[in-house]
Amino acid sequence: MPCLFVPLQVVIGYTVGVAAMLLAFWSVPATLPWLQWATVFMIGFFLYGPQMLIGLCGAELVGPESVGASEGFLGWIAYLGEPT
């Protein structure tokens, strides 16, 4: 069980980070464009983390001989969800 608990904490941390940055972006005045830029940058940072973890989890759950196939399958699923 501890193997699943640590990645869950990381994903929750990224989720809290996205929520905090969205609230910060909502409260930043329009007269501070550099602060708006910084919050948009941080929103992108916090969104990329879980996306990267999906690929890492896919690579770690399968054996060494099928890592390429699992990454290809995950990429295919990601491309299917892209147009929506």
N, C-alpha and C positions, 0 to 999 in steps of 0.2 A: 503493500500500500504506500510506503513512503516514496516510491518511484513516481506515482501519479500525483502526489500531493504537491511537490515542488513546482512542476509545470503549471499546475492549477493556480498556485500563488502568483506565478509570473503573469499568467493571462489576466488574473484579477487585477494585478498591479497596472497592466497596460490599459485595462478597461477603466479603472479609476483615473488614470492619467488622461485618457481621451475625454472623459466626462469633465474633469477639472479644466482642461484646455478649452473645451467647448463653452463652458461657463465663463472662462476668462475672455474668450473671443467675443462673447455676447456682451460683456461688460466694458470692453475696451472702447474708448471714444474714437470717433472718426478723425479726430485731430491728431492722433498718434499713429501714423501709418507704420512706423518701424515696430511698434508693439503689436500691431495687427499681424505684420509679417512674422514676427517671432512666435506668436501663438499658432498661426497656420503651420509654421515649420514644426512646432511641437506636436500638433495634431497629426501631421504626417508621420512623425517619429513614432508616436504611440500606436498608430494604425499599422505600421510596417511590422512591428514585433510579432503579433499573432500570425500574420501572414507567413513570416519566416518560420515560425514554430511548426506550422502545418507540414512544411517540407521536411523539417528535422524529425518530427515524429514519424512521418512516413518512412524515412530512411532507417530509423532505429527499430521499427516494429518488425521489419522483415530481415531475412538472412542476407549475407553479403552477396550471394549470387543473384538476388532479385531486387537490389536497390534501384537499378536503372528502370526496371519495369514499374516499380511502385511510384517513383518520381514522375515517370511519364504518365501514369494513370492519374496522379494528383494534378498534374499540369493540364491534362485533358479535361478533368472535371472543372478546374478553374476557368478554362476557356469557355466551357459550356455556360458557366454562370456569369460570364463577363457581359454579354449583350443585355441582360435584364436589369 
